[in-house]
Amino acid sequence: MPKSKRNRAVTLSKTKKKGREHKEGVVNGIREAVEKYPSVYVFGYENMRNLKFKEFRDQLKSSSRFFLGSNKVMQVALGRSAADELRPGIRKVSKVCV
């Protein structure tokens, strides 16, 4: 059967994928924050409402920075091995991002 007649997957989504530039921006932002702030916290959530999260961010706005993104991208930013890590021991935090 010719290629033109084969069943093809049709994307119905109107959103575009985030490219490599966006991911590199997230990685650079995380690396700058690691240098700027003395501590790092990782937390997970399910079905959190936007209003509650916004209130939480507003409370900590002056003293912290939040990053939401893919766990793999965050692992790359923090470093996966001793050679890649930005700060001694921070690769242990990247292992929590699973």
Order of alpha helices (4+ residues) and beta strands (2+ residues): alpha-alpha-alpha-alpha
